[in-house]
Structure formats: structure tokens, C-alpha cells
Amino acid sequence: MLKIKNVCKTFNLGTINEKKALNDLNLELNEGDFVTIIGGNGAGKSTMLNMIAGVYPIDCGIIELAGVDISRFPEYKRAEYIGRVFQDPMLGTAANMEIEENLALAFRRGKKRGLSWGMKKDEVAFYKELVAKLGLGLQDRMNSKVGLLSGGQRQALTLVMASLVKPKLLLLDEHTAALDPKTAKQVLDLTKEIVEKDNLTAMMVTHNMRDALAIGNRLVMMHNGHIIYDVSGEEKKSLKVEDLLAKFESASGEEFANDRMLLAK
């Protein structure tokens, strides 16, 4: 489903702030893979997701999605293939638009727009039924502005929007990091449910190593812009947090440097 071949990215080239974010990165995902991604500070985790989404152009290499070379596609053109949920609950939705209007925008992602009436009754009923499954009572607030929702409600809605038109790839960039523990668990449970129900191919950057081990069928560890550890199946299931720390130190020759991840052990 996804092929990343020899991808490199350097920011502020030739300046005192030069930073090599991705260093000859290679990764392949099969259809239905749910990959959790961990790494130390500045490992390149979010940069990798941004390169896939087209936020920044890559310096070299190839990114293929579902057999299509998207390496030079602009971000808006990749939206047809990719769904994304960000760390900040304020991103991914239009705060000044109603819940049903946000869902309508997501439903039309990648499609041609006409001049017909925006939403018909059966479409609104479909959105209401969809939102009711979240168990958050939002089906009774379909005309509420999304900016009035709590962070957890917005992330849950963004998840639904990102997967409404089944994407080739779902990108989750620390999407529970800004939430309180109880709400984070609810959003994480919803994530697993959506990914499994629709058999989505997904990549989830997380700062919580326990979540990284418990969720998905595969785990990838990054350091200095490339992958130093890639584990899946039964081997992943048998790992503990201490094993991950030992693997990192063995592969990188350094101690793990990410306070949030170490505190989330």
C-alpha cells in the first residue's frame, strides 16, 4: 500500500540551523498494516508523516501510495488518498462550521463539486446515525459549531471525518497527546475500532510506549531520520517497554531521549 524509497529531507540547508530530518528513509506497508511509530526527540517521526501528506516537498527519493507515485503531488491532491488526524484538536475541522457541515466537507474529499443543493435529508440522516455511534451525544447537536466542542469530541469527530471516505492511508500524529488520560483512552479505543472495522492501513506516531506495544500489528522505531527497528506479529506482542529501551540503545548507541515517552512508561 505504501512504499517509501530512499527519501531524504533537510531543513534550512546551508545555514547554521541546518537539520537533516530524514536520512535515506525506507519503509513499506502492506494493505491493512497498523503501524505505531516511536522515537526520541527529533527522530523524524512527524516529518515522515508530513512528507507522506505533502506538507513539505522531499529532497530526493520516491513515495508511492497504492501503486501511484505521489512524490511530487501537492498536498491537496494527496487528500484524495490520505486521511489525517493531528495532535492539536483545533486542526482537522472547521471551527466556525456546524458538525454536519464538517462531515459534508469530509464526505466530498477528492470529489468534484457541483452547484446542486449542499445536503439532502438522507445525507443528514446518515451523518446523524454515524455520529450517534460515538456515544458522545453529538447526534443531538448536529447544528452546533465544532469550535464549541471539547478536545476529545473534536478528535473523535476528526477521526470519523478522516475515515468517512475510506482513505488509502490514515495518518495519526500523536492524536491523543493533548487530551487528558480518560479522554485519550476513549479516542484510542475509537481509533482501534475504526481501523479494524474498515481494515484501514494506518500509521500512528505516539509518545506512549505502552500504547505503541498494545496497538497495531507492527511497530517502527526511528532515530536520526531513519528506521532502526521494525517489529511485527508475535515478536511485537511479546515485547515490553524495557525491551524497547534496550533495543534503542543497542541500535543507536545512545540513551533514549524523550521525556514524555519515558514518563509514559
C-alpha positions in Angstrom: 0.0 0.0 0.0 2.8 2.4 0.9 6.4 2.4 -0.4 9.0 5.0 0.8 12.3 4.6 -1.0 15.5 6.5 -0.2 13.6 9.6 1.0 15.7 12.5 2.3 14.7 15.9 3.8 17.0 18.6 5.1 15.6 21.9 6.5 17.5 25.2 6.4 20.1 23.8 4.1 23.4 25.7 4.1 22.6 27.7 7.3 23.6 27.4 10.9 20.2 25.9 11.6 20.6 23.1 9.0 18.8 19.9 10.2 18.7 16.6 8.3 15.3 15.4 9.3 15.0 12.3 7.1 18.1 10.4 6.1 17.7 7.8 3.3 14.4 6.6 4.7 13.0 3.3 3.5 9.7 1.8 4.6 7.0 -0.5 3.1 3.4 -1.0 4.4 1.1 -3.8 3.3 -2.6 -3.2 3.0 -4.2 -3.4 6.4 -1.0 -2.7 8.4 -1.5 -0.6 11.5 2.0 0.7 12.4 2.9 2.5 15.6 5.9 4.8 15.4 8.1 5.8 18.3 11.5 7.5 18.6 13.5 10.1 20.5 13.3 13.9 20.2 13.9 15.0 16.6 13.9 11.4 15.3 11.9 12.3 12.2 8.5 10.8 13.1 6.2 13.8 12.4 8.5 14.8 9.5 7.9 11.4 7.8 4.1 11.9 8.1 4.4 15.4 6.7 6.4 14.2 3.8 3.8 11.5 3.0 1.0 14.1 3.3 2.8 16.5 1.1 3.2 19.3 3.7 6.8 19.7 2.6 8.5 18.6 -0.6 11.0 15.8 -0.3 14.6 16.4 -1.4 15.1 13.0 -3.0 13.5 9.6 -3.2 10.1 8.2 -4.0 6.8 7.9 -2.2 4.3 5.5 -3.7 0.7 5.0 -2.4 -1.5 2.2 -3.7 0.8 2.0 -6.8 0.7 5.7 -7.5 3.9 7.8 -7.3 2.7 10.8 -5.2 6.2 12.1 -4.6 5.6 15.4 -6.4 1.8 15.7 -5.8 0.8 18.8 -3.9 -0.9 18.4 -0.5 -4.4 19.0 -1.8 -4.0 16.3 -4.5 -2.9 13.7 -1.9 -6.1 14.4 0.1 -7.9 12.0 -2.2 -5.7 9.2 -0.8 -4.9 10.2 2.7 -6.9 10.9 5.9 -5.2 12.6 8.8 -5.7 13.4 12.5 -3.4 15.9 14.1 -2.1 16.3 17.7 -4.0 19.7 18.1 -7.7 19.1 18.4 -8.2 22.5 16.7 -6.8 21.2 13.5 -8.6 18.9 11.1 -12.0 20.6 11.5 -13.5 24.0 10.6 -14.3 25.6 13.9 -16.9 28.0 12.6 -18.9 25.4 10.7 -21.5 23.1 12.1 -20.9 19.4 12.8 -22.9 18.2 9.8 -21.2 20.8 7.5 -17.8 19.4 8.6 -18.9 15.9 7.8 -20.2 17.0 4.4 -16.8 18.5 3.6 -15.1 15.3 4.6 -17.6 13.2 2.5 -16.7 15.2 -0.6 -13.0 15.0 -0.2 -11.3 14.3 -3.5 -14.6 14.6 -5.4 -15.7 17.2 -8.0 -18.1 19.8 -6.6 -21.3 20.9 -8.4 -23.8 23.6 -7.8 -26.6 21.4 -6.5 -28.1 21.9 -3.0 -25.4 21.1 -0.4 -27.0 18.4 1.8 -30.1 16.4 1.2 -32.2 14.9 4.0 -30.9 11.3 3.6 -27.4 12.6 3.8 -28.0 14.5 7.0 -29.7 11.4 8.5 -26.6 9.3 7.5 -24.3 11.8 9.4 -26.6 11.8 12.4 -26.5 8.0 12.6 -22.7 7.9 12.1 -22.2 10.4 14.9 -24.6 8.6 17.3 -22.3 5.6 17.2 -19.6 7.7 19.0 -21.8 7.7 22.1 -21.0 11.3 22.8 -24.5 12.8 22.3 -23.3 14.8 19.3 -26.2 13.5 17.2 -28.4 16.0 19.1 -26.0 18.8 18.3 -25.6 18.5 14.6 -26.1 22.2 14.0 -23.6 23.2 16.7 -20.4 24.9 15.7 -17.5 22.5 16.0 -15.5 25.1 17.9 -17.8 24.7 20.8 -16.9 21.0 21.3 -14.4 19.7 23.8 -11.0 18.5 22.6 -12.0 14.8 22.9 -15.2 15.4 21.0 -13.3 17.2 18.2 -10.7 14.4 17.9 -13.5 11.8 17.8 -15.2 13.8 15.1 -12.0 14.3 13.2 -11.4 10.5 13.3 -14.8 10.0 11.7 -14.1 12.6 9.1 -10.7 11.2 8.2 -12.1 7.8 7.6 -15.5 8.7 6.2 -14.4 8.2 2.7 -12.1 5.2 3.2 -8.6 6.5 2.7 -5.7 4.5 1.3 -3.7 5.6 4.3 -4.7 7.0 7.7 -2.1 9.2 9.4 -2.4 9.8 13.2 0.2 12.2 14.5 0.1 11.9 18.3 -3.6 12.5 18.1 -4.2 11.7 21.8 -1.3 13.7 23.3 -3.2 16.9 24.0 -6.1 15.0 25.8 -6.5 14.0 29.4 -5.8 10.3 30.1 -9.5 9.3 30.2 -10.4 11.1 27.0 -7.2 9.8 25.4 -8.2 6.3 26.1 -11.7 6.8 24.6 -10.2 8.3 21.4 -7.6 5.5 21.2 -10.4 2.8 21.6 -12.3 4.6 18.8 -9.2 4.6 16.7 -8.7 0.8 17.0 -12.4 0.2 16.3 -12.4 2.3 13.1 -9.2 0.9 11.8 -10.2 -2.7 12.4 -13.8 -2.3 11.1 -12.7 -0.7 7.8 -9.4 -2.7 7.5 -7.5 0.6 7.1 -3.8 1.0 6.5 -2.7 3.3 9.3 0.4 4.9 10.8 0.3 6.3 14.3 3.0 8.4 15.9 2.8 8.1 19.7 4.8 9.2 22.7 3.3 6.4 24.8 5.3 3.3 24.6 2.7 1.1 26.2 0.2 2.2 23.6 2.8 1.6 20.8 3.1 -2.0 22.0 -0.6 -2.6 22.6 -2.0 -1.2 19.4 -1.5 -2.3 15.8 0.3 -5.3 14.2 3.6 -3.6 13.7 6.0 -1.2 15.5 8.7 1.0 13.9 11.4 2.9 15.9 13.1 5.9 14.3 16.4 7.7 15.1 18.2 10.5 13.2 15.8 10.3 10.3 15.8 6.6 9.6 14.3 3.4 10.9 16.5 1.5 13.3 14.0 -1.2 14.5 10.9 -2.7 12.8 9.0 -5.5 14.5 5.6 -7.1 13.9 3.4 -10.1 14.7 4.2 -12.4 17.7 7.5 -10.8 18.3 5.9 -7.4 18.8 3.2 -8.9 21.2 5.9 -10.3 23.4 7.8 -7.0 23.8 7.9 -4.9 27.0 8.8 -1.2 27.4 12.2 -2.2 28.8 12.8 -4.3 25.7 12.2 -1.2 23.5 14.6 0.9 25.5 17.2 -1.8 25.3 16.7 -2.1 21.5 17.0 1.6 21.1 20.3 1.8 23.0 21.6 -1.2 21.1 20.7 0.1 17.6 21.6 3.8 18.2 24.4 3.6 20.7 22.6 6.3 22.7 20.2 6.5 25.6 16.6 7.2 24.7 15.9 10.9 24.8 12.2 11.8 25.0 11.0 12.8 28.5 7.3 12.4 27.6 7.8 8.9 26.3 9.9 7.9 29.4 7.3 9.3 31.7 4.6 7.4 29.8 6.3 4.0 30.5 
